[in-house]
Amino acid sequence: MAQMPEIQAYVSKQRAFNDRTGAAIDGIVADIAALNAKIEELQNTPPVLDPADQALLNEIEAMGDALAGKAEALDAQSPPPPPA
C-alpha cells in the first residue's frame, strides 16, 4: 500500500529532526567528557590556587556555561508537526 505524500514528507522531516537531535546529543556527550577531563586536571593540581589554576577554573566555568546553553537549546527543539 502506497503512503500518502504528506506522510512521506512528514517521515522525511522527522528523520532529519532525529538525525539533528542525535548529532546534538553526541556533541553534548563529547562536551561533558571534555569538561570532566578539565575538572580532573584541576583536581590533580596542588592545593594552592595559582594563576594557571585560576585560568583552568575560568575555562571550566565557560565550558559549563556553553554546555548548559547547548542542553537548553536541545530541550527547546520541537519535532515537525504531523500532517493534518
JOKANOR-V980693 format. One record per residue. RES is the residue in one small letter. PHI is phi in whole degrees, -180 to 180 (999 if undefined). OMEGA is omega in radians with two decimals (999 if undefined). Layout:
# JOKANOR-V980693
{{RES PHI OMEGA} {RES PHI OMEGA}}
This chain:
# JOKANOR-V980693
{{m 999 -3.11} {a -77 3.11} {q -84 3.08} {m -69 -3.13} {p -57 3.14} {e -63 3.14} {i -70 3.10} {q -61 3.12} {a -65 3.12} {y -63 3.14} {v -60 3.11} {s -63 3.12} {k -64 -3.13} {q -66 3.10} {r -63 3.11} {a -64 3.09} {f -61 3.13} {n -61 3.12} {d -64 3.10} {r -63 3.14} {t -65 3.11} {g -61 3.12} {a -65 3.12} {a -65 3.11} {i -64 3.10} {d -59 3.11} {g -65 3.12} {i -66 3.11} {v -60 3.11} {a -66 3.11} {d -64 3.10} {i -63 3.11} {a -62 3.12} {a -66 3.12} {l -65 3.11} {n -62 3.10} {a -65 3.11} {k -66 3.12} {i -63 3.11} {e -63 3.09} {e -59 3.13} {l -65 -3.13} {q -65 -3.12} {n -95 3.07} {t -97 3.09} {p -59 -3.06} {p -71 3.11} {v -96 -3.12} {l -80 3.11} {d -108 -3.11} {p -58 3.12} {a -66 3.10} {d -65 3.12} {q -63 3.10} {a -63 3.11} {l -66 3.07} {l -60 3.11} {n -62 3.12} {e -64 3.12} {i -62 3.13} {e -63 3.12} {a -64 3.11} {m -64 3.11} {g -64 3.10} {d -63 3.13} {a -64 3.12} {l -63 3.11} {a -62 3.10} {g -62 3.11} {k -66 3.13} {a -64 3.11} {e -64 3.11} {a -65 3.11} {l -64 3.14} {d -64 -3.09} {a -81 -3.12} {q -67 3.08} {s -123 3.09} {p -69 3.12} {p -64 3.13} {p -70 3.10} {p -69 3.12} {p -65 -3.13} {a -75 999}}
